[in-house]
């Protein structure tokens, strides 16, 4: 009897799901897809970092950036137990919503010619407009912008809305909270 009840319940659920799908077909428009690059995510077991004859130092920061970084499935599992993935829906979605707004109002980010300045920095240019994108800038630490923006130019960091002036070839945005800086002339 118990098995028959479970079977009927399962059939009812499947019928409900299939009718819901017919009325509301899935669309990738606006969907969010997470991609986790294991070796960059979290190192949960350092005993497996050097294997397969892997080199750990290629002689420069730029070349080392493209090699193995120690992450593993033990690290993914550790972060899952800490609740990392449950926070993604709010924190990460807000981050990408904000970056999407910046991109819509600054088409040079998507369509401009890209010049890589260093492993963490690139410049996008189109029709005289320039946007400097820096990954992992340190809060309050000046960023080198000489050769991109002239001395005395007022810049705005688009993620925070903060303004700063180029001084001695650098600019600093002290209260930045993001792991990305998107900078252009005000």
N, C-alpha and C positions, 0 to 999 in steps of 0.2 A: 504494500500500500504506500509506504514512504517513498519507494523508488518511483512508483507511478505518479505521485504528486510532484516529485522533483522533475520528472520528464515533462509533465504538463506545464509546469512553471517555466522550464527552459524553452519550450515551444512558444509559449505566450511572449516571453522576452524577445525571442528571435523574430516573431511576427511584428512586435512593436518596433524593434530596431529597423527592420527592413521597410516598414511603412514610413518611419521617420526619415530614413535615408532617401526614400522616393520623393518626399515632400521637401527635404532640405539636402540636396546633393552637396557633397564636399567640394569646396573651391580652394585652390591654393592662393587666391587673392588675399593678401593680408595675413597669410599664415606665417608662423614663425618656426623655423627649423634650426635646431641646435646642433652644432658640429663640435665634438669634443676631440681635440688632438691630444691623445693620451700622453705622449712624451713631453708636452709643454704644460700639462695641467697640474699635476701634483706628484711628487716623488714620495711614495709610501714605503718603498723598500730599496734602500741605497745599496744593498748587496748585489743587486742585478744591474748596476749602472754601467760597469765596464765588462762587456762580453762581446763575442764574435769578433775579437780583434779591433774593436772600435777605438779610434783615437779620441782623446778628450780635449786636445788643444791643437788647433790648426794654424796658430801663429798670429791671428788677428781677431779683433772683436767681430768684424763683419763676417769672416768665415766661420767663427765659432757659433754665430747666431743661427746658422743653417744646419747645425748638427744636433745630435741627440741631447736632450736636456734632463733626463732622469725620470720623467714621469712614468707611471705604470698603473696597472689595474688595482694594485693595493692602494695607491693614492686616490684613485677614483672612488673606491669603496670607502676609504677614510672620509673623504669629503661628503659622500652620501650620508654617512652616519652622523656627521656634524650638522646636517640639515642644509647644506649648500644648495642643492637642487630645488628645495622647496622655496628658497628666496628668489630663484631665477625669475619666476613669473612676475614679481613686482619690480625688483631693482633693475633687472636686465631689460625688461620691457620698457620701463621709463627711460633708461639710457638710450635704447635704440629709437624710441619715439622722438626723443630730443635730437638725436643725430639725423633722423629722417627729416625733421623740420629744417635743420641747418642745411641739409643737402638740397631741399626743395627751394629754399630762398637763395642759394648760392650754386647755380648750375655749373659753375667752373669746377666744382669738386667732382662732378660726374663726367664732364665733357672736356675739361681742359687737358693740356699736354702735361704729363707728369715728369718731373725730374727728381730722382732720388738723391738726397743730400747726404744722408748717412743711414745707418741701419734702422733708425727710429724716426727719420724725418723725410718728408717729401714736399715738393712744391707743385701746385697745380696752377697753370696759367692759361688764360684765353682772353683775347681782345683787350689786353692791358690790365686785366684783373688778376690778382694773385691771391692764393690762399695757401698758407703754410700749415701742414698737418704734422703734429709731433705726437708719437705714442710714448706713454709713460714719462711725461715730464715731471720733474720733482717740484713740489709745491714751493713757491717762493724763490726757487733757484733760477737765475737769469738764463734765458735761451738765446743762443747765438742766432742773430738774424741779419748780420752784415752781409752785404751782397744780395740780399733779398729786399729789404726795406731800408730806405735812407735814414740817416741820423735825424732825430727830432720828429719822425713820423708817429702820429697817434694811431695805435692799433687797437683792435677789439678782439677779445677771445670769445668766439661765437657760442661756445658751450655755456659759459658762465655769464657772458655779457660784460665782463670786466674790461676796462680800458687801461692802457699803459703806453708810455712813450719810449721809442727807441733811444737808448743812451749807451754810448760806448759800444755800439754794435750789438747790443743785447736788449732783451725785454723780459720783464718778470710780471707774472700775474699771481700775487701772493695767496689769494683765497680759492684758487682753483680746486675742485673736488673730483674731477673726472680723470680717467687714465688716458685721456686724449686731449690735445689742445688743437683747436682749429682757429687760426689767426689770420686776419686780413686788415687792410687799411680801413679806418673808420669812415 
